[in-house]
Amino acid sequence: MPSGSDSQAGQLYADGRYAALNPGWHVRDSAWKAEQLLEMLSRHGLDPGHVVEIGCGAGEVLAQMKARLPADTRFEGWDISPDAIGLARRRADARISFHQGDLLADSGGGYDLLVAADVVEHVPDYMGFLERLRTQATWKLFHFPLDLSVQSLLRRDRLLRSRRELGHLHYFTRQTALAALVDSGYSVIDHAFTSPSLDRRCLRDPLPRLLRPARLLLYRIQPDFAARVLGGFSLLVLAR
């Protein structure tokens, strides 16, 4: 989980509580997530030689990217959680290394691409975090869960459950996620909605299965409206 968080919030990831609530560290979603990241890189013809992921968790996103990027691409994963890094190091090899610690404090930067996938919402001072990340790499890929929607507001405990079980401290819409990046000094190059709820392969829970037809229809008509009303979307952003 994220580096750069303060000591109290960071304890959720360092003391084993997050691992107890999420023992798989979301590995089952990693192939889908890596697919979205790689598609954005391909769309812009980007071929980074040195990739770093902050809040890498169990490291499966980087492992999936390694399988699709050139053989000379190097990868680093950073996370403050010993539980996550313990899992990630099982995936280490000559091309991928994993580090327990704070990327912003312990790394010299100079990367071609920084990946922050489902990380920003966990960090108490997320604006300061974004500002400090900006100089670490030439290109940045962010993935923001868009927790704020009409559906999430109508479901009484939805946002608080994300806070308790996933450590989400901030809740974004497309507009606020993009504004946070611009206000932190980034140039937004491209962005796109992503949603495992639109992919039959990712549908495991009853509610997403029930909502899929309406979500898919509305998304085809007006993507932003679908995200704001029905929820279940994230935002992938390529920035410099």
N, C-alpha and C positions, 0 to 999 in steps of 0.2 A: 504494500500500500504506500501512500505518498510519503515522499521526503519533504522536508521543509515545514512540517506541522509543528505546533507548539507541543510542549512536553505532556500536558494533560490530555489533549486530544489524541496525541500519538500513542499514548498508552494502550488504547484499544487494539492497536496492531502489534505492539511490542510485548504485551503481557499475556497473549494467547486467547483473549476474549473473541477477537474477530475470527480466529481459526476455529474456535469452538462453534461459533454461529454459522460459519461458512467453511466447513472442512475441506471442500474441494477447491477452494479459492477460484471458483468460476471457470475452472479448466474446460468444462463442457461447452462453454460459450466462446472459447479462444479461437477455434478454427474459423467460425463465422466472423468474429471480430477482425482477425488477421486478413480475411478475404476483403473486408471493407477497406482496410488500410492500403492493401496492395492495389486494389482497384483505383483508389485515388492517386497513388504514385504512378500507376500506368497511364492514367488519363493525362498526366502532365509530363510524361516522359522522364520521370525522375529515377535515377539509379544510384542511390546513396551508397558510399563505400563504407561508412561507419555509422551505425544506428545505435542509439541509446534509448532505453525505455525507463521512465521514472514511474515508480509504483508498479513494478513488473509482476508482482504476485508470484505465482508458481512458474512463470517463465514460458508458458506454452504459446503465448502470442508471438514472442520472438522465435521460438522453435518452428512455428508454422511459417513465419516470414522467411526464415533461413532456407526452408525447403523450396521457396519460390524465387529467391533473389540470387544473383550470381555467386559463384563459389568463392570469390575473393572478398565478399562483403563480411564485415566484422560487426558483432553485436555485443552490447553490454546491457545488463539489466540491473537496476538499483531498487532496493526496497528497505524500509526500516524494520520490517518484521522478520525475526529469526525463523519463524515458522514458514513463511513464504520462501525465504532464501534457501532453507533446508530442502524444500521441494524443488525449487528452481535449479539448484546445483546438480540434481540428477540429470538435467538436460544440458549441462555444460559440456563443451568440447573445444576443439582448437579454434572454432569460430565464435563461440558464445561464452562470455564470462558473466558471473553474477556477484553482486556486492551488497552486503548488508551495511546500510549507512545512508547518509544524506547526500544525494548527488550534488546539491547546491553548495554544500560545505566541503565536500571531499573530492570533487572532480574538477579537472582543469578546463572542461568544456572542449570546444573545437570539433564537435561532431557535425556530420553532414545532415543528419535527421534526428530529431527528438520526438519520441512518441509519448504522449500523456493521455492514455485511454481510460476514461472513467476514473479520473484522479482528482481533478480540480474541485469537485463537489465535496471532497473529504477534508480539504485544507481550511483551517479557521480563517487565516488571512489570505484568501484566494487571490486578491488583487496584487498583494505584495509577492505572492508565489509566482504569478504570471509574469510580473515585471522581472523577477530574478531569472526565470527560465529563458527569457527572450535571448540572452546572449550565449546560451549554451550550444546552440546549433544554428546552421544556416536555415534549414527548413524545419517546420514543426507540424506535427499531426496531432490534433486534439479530438477527443471523442467525449461529448457531454451527454449524459442522460437528461432528457427533457422531462423532469419529474412534474413540472407544473402543467396541469391540464384541467379542463372542466371535470373530467372523470375523477382525477386524483383529489380534487377539492370536494367533490360530492361524497367520496368514500371517506368516512370520518377519520379513520386511523391510518390512511394510506401513507401520508408523508411522515408521520411520526414513526411508523413501522420501518420505513427506509432509514430513518435516523438511528433507531435502536439496533436494527439488524445489519445494516449496510454501512453505517457511519456517514450517511449523507448529511452534511451540515448546510448546504445551499441547494436551492431548487431553481432550475433554469428553464427558460423558454428559448426558442431560436433567437429571438431578438436580444434577450439579455446576455446570452452566451457570446454572441457576436460583439455586442457593445462592450463586454468585459475585455475582450481581446483588443479591440480598437483603443479603448481607454488605457490599456496597458502598453500601448506602443507598437502593436503588431499590425502588419499589413495582411489582411485576409485575401487570399488568392482564390479560394474556392470553398464551397461548403455544400453538403448534401445531407438529407435525412437518411437515417438507417433505421431498420426495425426488424428484429428477429420475429416479431409477431406477423410479418408478411411472408415469412419463409416457413413452409410446412415442416421443414426439417427441425425447426427450433421450437415448435409448439409442444410444450409438455404439460402446461397447466390448463385447467378447464376454462377460466375466464378468457385468456388470449384466444383459445380456440373458438369460443362463442363470438368474440368480437371481430375475428378475422374478416368475415365477409363485409361487414360494415366499414371496418378500418380500410380494407383494400379498395372498396368502391370510392370512399371519400378521398382517399389518398390519390387515386387516379384523377379525380376531379379537381381537388385543391389540397395539395400536400400540407401546406402550413395550417390550414383550417383543421385538417385531420389530426395533426399533432396537438393543436391547442385544445381540441374538443375531446377526442378519444384517448389521447396519450398513447404510451407504448412505443414512442420514438426516441431516438437519440440524434445528435448532430455531429457529423464528421467535418472537421475544418482543417484545411491546409493553409498555413500562414508562414510569413517570414518576419 
